[in-house]
Amino acid sequence: MTTELRVLRPGEWDHWFAQLELAFGGVPEGPEERELWDSLTEYERSIGVWDGDACVGTAGAFTFRLSVPGGSSVPTAGVTMVSVASTHRRRGILTSMMRRQLDDIRAGGEPLAVLTASEPDIYGRFGYGIATQQLRAEIDTTRVRLSVPEGTDDVALRLARPVDVIERCEAVYARLVPGRPGMLERRPGWERLPVLDPPGARDGGSPLQCVLAERDGETVGFALYTTKPEWEVTGPRGTVVLQHLGALDPAAYAALWRYLLDIDLMSTLTVRNRPVDDAWQHLVSDIRRCQVRVHDSLHLRLVELGAALEARTYRTPVDVVLDVEDAFCPWNTGRWRLTGDGKGASCARTDDPAELALSVRDLGAAYLGGVSLESLAAAGRVRELREGALAEASTAFGSTVAPWLPHGF
């Protein structure tokens, strides 16, 4: 086989994206989606594998900053649009693209790479660990009541066209980013993604709707949602589908959830992507009628291990020597002394005896604080080499809130 791996050239995007669509089931995206993704594509960070004139592999990366424990936003490559043609499987194409990407990411000075996976077992061999989960739910709004905190009735709600209030919603979102690991700072152009509303993707539902929560003229929250009316012999059985919700305080948060549960003619609220510790679970009267479940979300890789561990803070003081194995990026392999607390951290190579041994994949899973090193050790994926080191490091790596990726890329 003779193939060529190279950076995407002007004029090749349609062909390149068509291969991606084919690999993901062959259903073309609508013109609105294609236009948005074309505008967001960073050509210099997009690669393709070509067999003659045919594109048989695709991969790209977006330039992001990711929030980490402590509130900092760290330069991060958002790996995306990865595919291999079914005619060219088992020929090393995916490995070659992953190799090229990680080398380029390292050269560009980004200590982290992240992705969302169509199949979760693909990327572990390249050092990606599952660092966040997302909560999904189907809430029976005919049977579930909400207990709201004091001040909820002081929040005013106002309907608005989503495209008319993008800036207000984005301002709320931006204020929330430092407070929860795993969130992405939205660069110019990305504000269009939450309000993307192609008619062909509505599946019988309404156009995208927005409700703003306001107090003293200030926007303190928003919810983006659609409604899908349905009728049975016994009456209306419609569904509200929550796309995104952000709020700056408990009263605004509760006011938005109460609104969503009380929309006329609707009997179900579908929640597709929320943090696993989302507070509405403590407001509902019957959690069993909410059909809560979780799903893997953000897969994270440490590209430059030392810089990545120094970029976050730690919940409690930690001083531990990590023995890290990284076959795909061998520059990370070896012993590292991590010293840190709630103010900062240092991480440097050392010849001191190792105290914990683990793979870069499992270190990536624990990096945002959503997966404990203790639980990984219970699965045999982390080995304690000094008594007490595991408990110390596991507590320090934890986060006070669950990490969460609000949207894909």
CORWOPE-V337919 format. One line per field, one symbol per residue. psi: psi as a letter, one per 20 degrees, with the letter a starting at -180 (. if undefined). Layout:
psi: ???
This chain:
psi: porpprqpqpiigggghhgggghkijoqqrhggggghghipogijpqqppncippjqqqrqqorppqrpiiqpppppnprlpqpqhikqkjjggghghggghgggghijoiqqqrqphpijgihijjpqohqrqpqqnpniiiprppqrpihiippqpqqpghikghgghggghhhghioqiqpporphiihghjpmphijiljrrqpqppqpqpkipojrqpprrqnpqprhiaqlrppopgqpqqirhggghhghgghijpqjqipopohorqikphhhihqhnhhjilprrqqeppqpogogghghiirrqhqqqoqopoppnhhmiiipappopprbihaqqoqqqjqqqhqprrhghhhhihijipqhghhhhjjipppippihggghgghirqhqpqpohqr.
